[in-house]
Amino acid sequence: DLMSEVRARQHEFNNKLLAIYSILETAETLDDAKLKVGTYSKDVLMDDSIKELFICDNKVISGFIYSKIKLANLKNINIELNICASLKKIYTEEYEIVEILGILIDNAIEASKSGDTIFIKMNKIDDKFEVTVCNPHPQLSNTEFMELFEKGYSTKDNGSKHRGYGLYNVKLITEKCRGKIIFKNTSIDNVNYLNIGVLIP
């Protein structure tokens, strides 16, 4: 699906370039050319997160994150992705990274509303891999953050017996890998965000 989207956009880009060339050839004034070129080119840029997925050197994880981006888009939630590390030299199993990402991203999507932006960052700190997911949310204390990772704890009151195991599973995977849970409040444009993630080998 990711490759199909890029191919479709490539076809669109080619048509846009032909239209821009025609405008420049036929426009009577510079102002007229500027106006028409602006109209044709405003949607031509590829989403930055899609570009980041092509930089990622793990295609399983790229494809998985792409599916989450499309899910968020259906709810009019934007995802900004920043990959600053290679995923080739990570000792944690690939399926465990996918599970961690899935839980963190799903939680962020559920906690967000239409028009919100979720930030996903992958980084290398010393010899460890850091992944964090950040979404708008009222501030939490350290005690409240810790409660999120307790077995069966959930902020969603819908009566489901399956609630409250996502972040607990993240905690179990992280402990198994001898990693570390990351959580903090972060201010972005004067809005509080919950920044939750892991630091794993």
C-alpha positions as CSV (number, residue, x, y, z in Angstrom):
1,D,0.0,0.0,0.0
2,L,2.9,2.3,0.8
3,M,4.5,1.7,-2.6
4,S,1.2,2.0,-4.4
5,E,0.6,5.4,-2.8
6,V,4.0,6.7,-3.8
7,R,3.5,5.4,-7.4
8,A,0.1,7.2,-7.5
9,R,1.7,10.4,-6.2
10,Q,4.5,10.1,-8.8
11,H,1.9,10.1,-11.6
12,E,0.2,13.1,-9.9
13,F,3.6,14.9,-9.7
14,N,4.3,14.3,-13.4
15,N,0.9,15.8,-14.3
16,K,1.5,18.8,-12.0
17,L,4.9,19.5,-13.6
18,L,3.4,19.4,-17.1
19,A,0.6,21.8,-15.9
20,I,3.2,24.2,-14.4
21,Y,5.3,24.1,-17.5
22,S,2.2,25.0,-19.6
23,I,1.3,27.8,-17.3
24,L,4.8,29.3,-17.6
25,E,4.7,29.0,-21.3
26,T,1.3,30.6,-21.8
27,A,1.0,33.1,-18.9
28,E,0.7,36.7,-20.0
29,T,2.1,38.3,-16.8
30,L,4.3,37.2,-13.9
31,D,1.5,37.7,-11.4
32,D,-0.8,35.5,-13.4
33,A,1.8,32.8,-13.5
34,K,2.4,33.0,-9.8
35,L,-1.3,32.7,-9.0
36,K,-1.8,29.7,-11.3
37,V,1.4,27.9,-10.3
38,G,0.5,28.3,-6.6
39,T,-2.9,26.7,-7.2
40,Y,-1.4,23.7,-9.0
41,S,1.4,23.1,-6.6
42,K,-0.2,23.6,-3.2
43,D,-0.9,19.8,-2.8
44,V,2.1,18.4,-4.6
45,L,4.4,17.9,-1.6
46,M,4.5,14.4,-0.1
47,D,3.7,13.9,3.6
48,D,6.9,14.2,5.6
49,S,6.0,11.0,7.6
50,I,5.8,9.0,4.3
51,K,9.3,10.3,3.5
52,E,10.5,9.1,6.9
53,L,9.2,5.6,6.3
54,F,11.4,5.3,3.2
55,I,14.4,6.3,5.2
56,C,13.6,3.6,7.8
57,D,15.8,0.5,7.2
58,N,13.3,-1.9,8.5
59,K,10.5,-2.5,6.0
60,V,8.3,-4.5,8.5
61,I,8.3,-1.6,10.9
62,S,7.8,0.9,8.1
63,G,4.8,-1.0,6.8
64,F,3.3,-1.3,10.3
65,I,3.7,2.4,11.1
66,Y,2.2,3.2,7.6
67,S,-0.9,1.3,8.6
68,K,-1.2,3.3,11.8
69,I,-0.8,6.6,9.9
70,K,-3.7,5.6,7.6
71,L,-5.8,4.6,10.6
72,A,-5.1,8.0,12.3
73,N,-5.9,9.8,9.0
74,L,-9.3,8.2,8.9
75,K,-10.0,10.0,12.2
76,N,-8.5,13.3,11.0
77,I,-5.5,12.8,13.3
78,N,-2.1,13.7,12.0
79,I,1.0,11.7,12.8
80,E,4.5,13.3,12.6
81,L,7.3,10.8,12.4
82,N,10.9,11.4,13.1
83,I,13.4,8.5,12.6
84,C,16.9,9.4,13.8
85,A,18.3,5.9,14.1
86,S,19.0,2.7,12.2
87,L,16.9,-0.3,13.3
88,K,19.4,-2.9,12.1
89,K,21.6,-3.1,15.2
90,I,18.8,-3.6,17.8
91,Y,18.9,-6.7,20.0
92,T,15.2,-6.5,20.9
93,E,13.1,-8.8,18.6
94,E,11.4,-7.1,15.7
95,Y,7.9,-8.5,16.8
96,E,8.4,-7.0,20.2
97,I,9.2,-3.5,18.8
98,V,6.1,-3.9,16.6
99,E,4.0,-4.8,19.7
100,I,5.4,-1.8,21.7
101,L,4.7,0.6,18.8
102,G,1.2,-0.8,18.2
103,I,0.2,-0.3,21.8
104,L,1.7,3.2,22.2
105,I,0.3,4.4,18.9
106,D,-3.2,2.9,19.4
107,N,-3.4,4.5,22.9
108,A,-2.3,7.9,21.5
109,I,-5.0,7.7,18.7
110,E,-7.7,6.7,21.2
111,A,-6.7,9.6,23.5
112,S,-6.7,12.1,20.6
113,K,-9.5,14.0,18.9
114,S,-10.0,15.2,15.3
115,G,-7.4,17.8,14.3
116,D,-4.8,16.6,16.9
117,T,-1.2,15.7,16.0
118,I,0.7,12.7,17.4
119,F,4.5,12.8,17.4
120,I,6.5,9.5,17.0
121,K,10.2,9.6,17.4
122,M,12.8,6.9,17.1
123,N,16.3,7.7,18.3
124,K,19.6,6.1,19.3
125,I,21.0,7.0,22.7
126,D,24.4,5.6,23.4
127,D,23.9,1.8,22.6
128,K,20.1,1.8,23.2
129,F,17.1,2.4,20.9
130,E,14.5,4.9,22.1
131,V,11.0,5.1,20.8
132,T,8.5,7.6,22.1
133,V,4.9,8.5,21.2
134,C,3.5,11.9,22.2
135,N,-0.1,13.0,22.2
136,P,-2.1,15.9,23.6
137,H,-3.4,15.2,27.1
138,P,-3.8,17.0,30.5
139,Q,-0.8,16.8,32.8
140,L,-0.2,13.6,34.8
141,S,1.7,13.2,38.0
142,N,4.5,10.6,38.3
143,T,2.1,8.5,40.4
144,E,-0.6,8.7,37.6
145,F,2.0,7.8,35.0
146,M,3.0,4.7,37.0
147,E,-0.6,3.6,37.3
148,L,-0.9,3.5,33.6
149,F,1.5,0.5,33.5
150,E,-0.3,-1.5,36.2
151,K,-2.1,-4.7,35.2
152,G,-5.8,-4.1,34.5
153,Y,-5.6,-0.3,35.0
154,S,-7.4,1.7,32.3
155,T,-8.6,5.3,31.9
156,K,-11.4,4.0,29.6
157,D,-14.5,3.0,31.4
158,N,-16.4,0.8,29.0
159,G,-16.6,-2.4,31.0
160,S,-14.3,-4.4,28.8
161,K,-12.3,-7.1,30.6
162,H,-9.5,-6.7,28.0
163,R,-8.8,-3.0,28.9
164,G,-5.8,-2.1,30.9
165,Y,-3.3,-4.6,29.5
166,G,-1.7,-2.6,26.7
167,L,0.8,-0.5,28.7
168,Y,1.2,-3.4,31.1
169,N,2.4,-5.6,28.2
170,V,4.8,-2.8,27.1
171,K,6.2,-2.8,30.7
172,L,6.7,-6.6,30.6
173,I,8.5,-6.5,27.2
174,T,10.7,-3.7,28.4
175,E,11.6,-5.5,31.6
176,K,12.4,-8.7,29.7
177,C,14.7,-6.7,27.4
178,R,16.3,-5.0,30.4
179,G,15.1,-1.7,29.1
180,K,13.5,1.4,30.7
181,I,10.1,2.9,30.5
182,I,10.0,6.6,29.6
183,F,7.2,9.0,30.6
184,K,6.9,12.7,31.0
185,N,4.8,15.8,30.3
186,T,5.9,17.9,27.4
187,S,4.7,21.3,26.4
188,I,4.3,21.9,22.6
189,D,2.9,25.3,21.6
190,N,1.5,25.8,25.1
191,V,-0.4,22.5,25.0
192,N,0.5,19.6,27.3
193,Y,1.4,16.3,25.7
194,L,2.0,12.9,27.2
195,N,5.3,11.6,26.1
196,I,5.4,7.8,26.6
197,G,8.0,5.3,25.3
198,V,10.8,2.9,26.0
199,L,14.6,2.7,25.9
200,I,15.7,-0.8,24.9
201,P,18.9,-2.5,23.7
